[in-house]
Amino acid sequence: MFLGPWPFSRLLSWFAISSRLSGHHGLASCKFLQCVCLLAIRWVQAVPYKIGVIGPWTCDPFFSKALPKVAAHLAIERISRDVSFDRRYSFEYVILNEDCQTSKALSSFISHQQMASGFIGPANPGYCEAASLLGNSWDKGIFSWACVNHELDNKHSYPTFSRTLPSPIRVLITVMKYFQWAHAGVISSDEDIWLHTANRVSSALQSHGLPVGVVLTTGQDSQSIQKALQHIRQADQIRIIILCMHSALIGGETQTHFLELAHELKMTDGTYVFVPYDVLLYSLPYKHTPYQVLRNNQKLREAYDAVLTITVESHEKTFYEAYAEATASGEIPEKLDSHQASLVRHSRNMQFYGFNQLIRTDSNGNGISEYVILDTNGKEWELRSTYTVDMETELLRFRGTPIHFPGGRPTRADAKCWFAEGKICQGGIDPALAMMVCLALLIALLSINGFAYFISDLPTLLASFRVKCFHDVENNFLSCDVSGDVSYE
């Protein structure tokens, strides 16, 4: 079973990219110093820089399939072989387990202080802020692909924290703005990591002024799923439902059951758009990649017509092609299944190809990688690309294949004011527009009443006037005199 390429090996290259040499650029180069300042990394000559890779590798079966040790080894090997890399510096890695219970995960993170010079993780958004504060106190970089907490965007409060991909919330809001879907619902499975993810996603959306109608948790049993679906139906004006759980395409049973029951309740008819959250964190293969779970499950396949999959775009080579090349070259043991992670190099103002993706960063080191919106038509079991999400401009580009919405038309849009900065929007109604409409109606009513009053008194008005005309034949001139009493009792 395929598990999407978890991006922690992207993060490993974060530590190395700044020390790449190009021509006259040495360790004192501007880019290197910028990254040192940003990450608060202190290099010591001839001492290996040990990177701690943190995640729930033992308690979560999906994360364990990501093979963190293999991914970390591949990243370190490729960095070390790079001829532009300064040989005076070397990297090592250590795999650190994160407990699936948030409180215990934070406790174990504290115990890792002396085990690494910098950390890739955490994977649980529930303690990202605490971990980032500890990293700042320890003067050690924290790199995370999963921390959705919008508070971490404050570089002054969290100077040693960095994202390696665009914030998933930025990507979601870019798509929501394009289609004008403001009212959201957030649903999570009952695992602790997804509970905290859902809460942070909801908080981040609300921080941008978007209404979140429900934040619900469901198990795999039909009763809890049906209860959650009923709450969604009862909520007001929900357009988009964000699913914080393992994707059905990689074997997530909770999402599979959720979509199947939603289909049975006729909730996949286009009224709602379902968006899996986890695939925002990695690159889900789609080119020439049929998904057997859609082929073998007709109900899920039909329900997936209401799902939009937003994932990191891959370029030139698919993940499987890049994986096959790495296996053929001996970088990855042939006996392993395809569970590798993508290699990404990260710095400021850079653009280059990683494992199978084009990596781009802005002047602040923020990822501006492209995403792609994938869709199905309810009949096929392959995903088709429909739009590119350009995170540099935060705009969508049509790719030639329209989205197949159930019922033939897009999910109902909300008012534009929800996405306009500096505007107050309540209930989907723009207050300024509402005031203009009321004023126009008032003027129209006054005009109609005045005109009706004038028409009703027109005969009396005309009767009160006397017109006397005199025709001067000699001069061919007509002269008229109007007189009358126009007063009314």
Steps between C-alpha positions, in 0.01 A plus 500: 500500500633841404548770756555849366856627509526661840720809467746459786784426261419837343581643838833322527621692198395825668809463718733443208388723216649817643847356500496407130780670312452659161800667341635760743235443764650356817377441853499872556258551214197715551252215463682290755506781755133573439408140569722489806322805638159360414556152639731593786729215404850509640753309293817357651782391273565125479201423724210317329167678509248251634142534380217353707207369293192506726175322430256235626697228325404220737147582615341605169502230229473753215798703619703185553449413131680822410831326585667802664838328533518418130389852402749666735783278376418579137498875570830492688666289229394737223611806695839342571557408133420851380826645363392853592464408865777614735685186613599659830148441622310176532155388605366216706145413591316335786142371488302623801163351583207725582222364720152507348368665818581869485597551863741206492636616163593838649661331800713278274595799284649671805715194560640527145681827568850348507437242229503730195624837377171573324164332453274399216154495649284484696228324304233580760370861480387466861839596642660689210497831687653349813766319296582820311542693825729227632697507176544873538619451858743227392612700195408208274305509176153348479384396152150363459282406208195441723480803733192687381490738797456851363675648806828356372494747210628761745874490431579722799337264749623182332833587332632143482184350344468458127256343257632306204175519307240774470261500792215258421259772611636740236443235236148426622402867515638558149270226367204608715536859382504399134176305531357732771443223752523681832293284737703197606463196718796310647475127573772289662550136583536416867881471506663763720717638221199563275291644785761769554542549126127568461500751785800684355348502150178644637685764700713598200197538272322713758809718539446592133139596571343189346205333675547143619159348559602175667813336640416133551672174583395160376609141541481221244163372620188589302321653798759768571541577129124538449483727804774720355326513161173604666680785678636614164152497350364703789779757480433813299634553147801267513664475157834325555577214740866452594583141595782482755578128486701255294389509137285221363741473206780379730277270703335733750196303613333785691493721191381209286205428730427872537473555123297182449240603759495857366421351159219292646351813657513685164758744636736446206254652251694826471362671809837461671860476384718255696872579525748250655747693715788254525587507128580870536813388688655290224491425129235244416580319171236540230667475158424157355416384851173306534376455856373151565300616800282702260486220246393238754252713696218638285338694783825673589572568132163670456540694825845618389333707229429752779863497619767746389855381570751783548860377511857612431568498128768271360702597192678314220496163676228335701585382849507140379742585218732685737475214748583245231811697401616519861446126538687422178797709611518311829400796717192312625489124567294324233309293751325803647154607387436846357477699818780751438498868584586783263833679519476876506769762536394817669648846526409855402419620147574161349349281232612148414377145468488274799420128504206538260379856560591855408600679820460876524547734794451874545728763655391396851570134444129417488404218269308605190480156344215441261201285585255326273125437536411143406152376416310192389166465320355227717561235233877481455759399758773738386539859622510779242673835545263796459667809650847604607514688831782753463602592854730779384205700365233313702300450182356199317587414141267287293672197347245419231295235679196638685400373841217250479254622763214266593180632344693688233554826684737622773409502866314819588725800556502738798521878494829650378526714811620200700831519314533880482746652744361769727136407439249368750293211371221337697263229388636515149369855450723797436379779735587774249306322226205445733492871588510599133214265419287637787571858393408421140172340612416802716562741212291281269207492745508877549512554124204268438290664772581849370417404144171338603404809697577720200292282261199491733489883525581571136135563385444748783825672419415534131145622573630783714683656209342734240673561172417802286653529157491797254583459132644807328405436134680797364831404655426124494573478871338281770504624859375296799442595864489235775322581821337302772479418864741223581440503870342200671273478797 
